[in-house]
Amino acid sequence: MKKLFASMIVAGALVSFTGIATAQQGHIQQRKKNQQKRIGEGVENGSLTAGEATRLENREAKLNEEIREDRADGGKLTAKERAKINRKQNRLSKDIYKQKHDAQHQ
């Protein structure tokens, strides 16, 4: 009975960790989509100039490349890699906001 209980705990932990990792992968993808949408909206409504949009797009592309490189070793991101990506996405998000709300307009 103890072995069964212990194996159920281990199985439950594995399932929950897998679910967390999958959710975090989805979170990264969703943030990429959201930031891309924000850049596009900024260009459409004139709050981002062409140069600002280009710089933001280039940073987004570099971050996407970094994510692809980090996933190259088995498709999974370590906790350290996810934290680093999250920090970079946070910085990019703040920069999108700053660029959209500065005095420059098209």
N, C-alpha and C positions, 0 to 999 in steps of 0.2 A: 504494500500500500504506500509506503514511504517513497519507494522508487517511482511509482506511478505519479505521485504528487510532485516529486522533484522534476520528473520529465515534463509534466504539464507546465510547471513554472518556467522551465528552460524554453519550452516551445512557445509559450506565451510571450516571453521576453524577445525571442527571435522575431516573432510576428510583429510585435510592437516596434522594434527597431527598424525592421524593413519598412513598415508603414510610415515611420517618421522620416526615413531617408527618402522615400518616394514623395512624400508631401513636400520635403525641402527641395527636391528636384523640381517639382511643379511650381514651387514658390519662386525659384530663380527664373524659370521660364515666364511666369506670369509678370514678374517685375520687368523683364526685358520687353514684353509686349506693351505694358503700361508706359514705360519710358519712351518707347518708339512712338506710341500714340501721342504722348505729350509733345514730343518734338514735332511731329506732323501737324498737330493742332496749332503749335506756335508759328509754324511757317504759314499755315492757311490764314490765321487771323492777323498776321503781320507783327506779332510780338517777338518773333525771332527773325533776325536778318539771315540772308543766305550764308554768310560767313560763320555766324554763330551756329546755325544748324549743321553746317559742314563739320565744324570742330566737334560738336556734340556727337554727331554720327560717327566720326572717326574714333572717338573715345569708346563709343558703344561697340564698334567693330573690334577694337583691340580687346575689350573685355570679353566679347563673345569668343574670340580666338583663344584667349587665356583659358576660358571655360572648356573649350574643345581640347586643348592641350592637357589640362588637368584630368579630363575624363579619358584620355587616350590609354591609360593603364588600367583597363578593365571596365571603364564606363562609370565608375563610382567616384564621388568626391569625398575626401576625408573631412572631418569636422573642421580642421584647420583651413582647408581649401574653401569650404563653404563660408567660414567666417571672413576670410579674406575677400571673397567675391561679394559678400554682403556689405562689407565696408566700402568697397569700390562702387557698388550699386548705390549705396547711400550718398556717397560723394557726388556721383553723377546726377542723382536725383536733385540734390541741392543746387548743383550748377545749372541744371535745366531750369529750376525755379528762378535762380538769380538772373539768368539770361532772358527769360521770358518777362521778367518784371523790371528790367533796367530801362534806362531812358532811350535806348536804341530801338527803333521800329523801322519797318520797311516802308 
